[in-house]
């Protein structure tokens, strides 16, 4: 997982608007992070929740792996 996607997911989880998170990444956004931003701007609440949960699950696994290392 790229750090940009993790940054986006955690920022949105903490309540930052998607537009603010997008702007904080600057002009060059990797394709995977760009796809996540698009999904987080979807009209469907379910789609947004699924996109966020998918990335946050990866963040949780990475944190857990780091703790065990």
Secondary structure as UniProt FT lines:
FT   HELIX           3..13
FT   TURN            14..15
FT   HELIX           18..24
FT   HELIX           31..40
FT   HELIX           45..68
//
